[in-house]
Amino acid sequence: MSGTALILGANGRFGSHAAAAFWNACWHVKIFERGRDDLIEAARGADVIVNGWNPPYPDWARAIPQMTQAVIEAAKASGATVLLPGNVYIFGETAPARFGAATPHAAENPLGRVKAEMEDAYRASGVQTIVLRAGDFLDTEPSGNWFDKVIARPAAKGWLDYPGPLDAPHAWAYLPDLARAAVALAEQRADLTAFTDVPFPGYTMTGQELAQAAAAPLGRPIEARQMCWLPIQLARPVWPMARHLIEMRYLWSKPHWLDGAHFDALVPDFLETPLPLALRRALEHQIHPDQPMAGGAVANAA
């Protein structure tokens, strides 16, 4: 069941991959251009609105409620289903390690509350909404995420700079896989409920396991080192982003993983990209052009 997908935030991390995935699945893809397009008009004829908008942390409290209301109004006017990438912020620091569709949205911190209230608004709107929930992103190009901007930055020198304890399991999602999963769910929208919360299993790894996994595509031993948070703490008075990074620091020390049972039931034939291949693509831009990457392990996995 394909159709027309309107992509919001097509230049962003999730939005760019979603646009490619819907296109590759033979959907008609419309790209919303901010500053030029009217959202209500752009949504006419759309079967799915993919909400890839994600403003910087300091703007969340102001911008996300406004964006949410605009998307709801456009979906009501067009009859479209809304599909958005959810995160794990909504569960809070005291949540159990297993994050599932029934896990309470008990976050008390500001960013977690913004996201929880956003999802509440969609749930109350009557607009069919699919939340595809994932952990931190592995991308195929530099996009300012934790992995490429911080963790893997020293990979060419032989180590990863990890933001938390090296033995705490952490949830990850490879963006091309997440985008393909979004298409698979959108194509089932006629059989889904008005509000469908789908945790995406992705990969679960400790910092140490991430370093070990990165060693194969890099073809060299990689050490995991715990990142020093002091520069971020010192920057807090003059850098607004620092306050929010520190606010979400607990997710690097809190063991957590996403329960994929619901996703597996909905998309039983989904083929996840093998971790060595995903890491090779995520690490390629971190390596000096004169330093070759190992291909044997990846070729065998693929």
BELHUTA-V188274 format. One line per field, one symbol per residue. ss: DSSP state (@ for helix, = for strand, . for the rest). psi: psi as a letter, one per 30 degrees, with the letter a starting at -180 (. if undefined). A space follows every 50 residues. Layout:
ss->???
psi->???
//
This chain:
ss->...=====....@@@@@@@@@@@@...====.......@@@@@....=== =.....@@@@@@@@@@@@@@@@@@@@@@..======..@@@......==. .........@@@@@@@@@@@@@@@@...=====..===.......@@@@@ @...@@@.====.......=====@@@@@@@@@@@@..@@@...=====. ..===.@@@@@@@@@@@@....====...@@@@@@....@@@@@@@@..@ @@@...==..@@@@@@........@@@@@@@@@@@@.........@@@@@ @.
psi->jabkkkkkhffadeeeeeeeeeefgglkkkkkjkfelkeeeefkfkekjj jgkilleffeeeeeeeeeeeeeeeeeefglkkkkklagffelfgllejjl fgkkigkfleeeeeeeeeeeeeefffkkkjjjklalkklflkggleeffd efegeffglkjkfakfgjkkklkkeeeeeeeeeeeefgefgllejjjjkk ebkkkleeeeeeefeeffglkkkkkkkkfeeeeffeffjeeeeeeeegef fffjkllkjgeeeeeeifgkjkkkeeeeeeeffeffkkffjlkkfeeeee e.
//
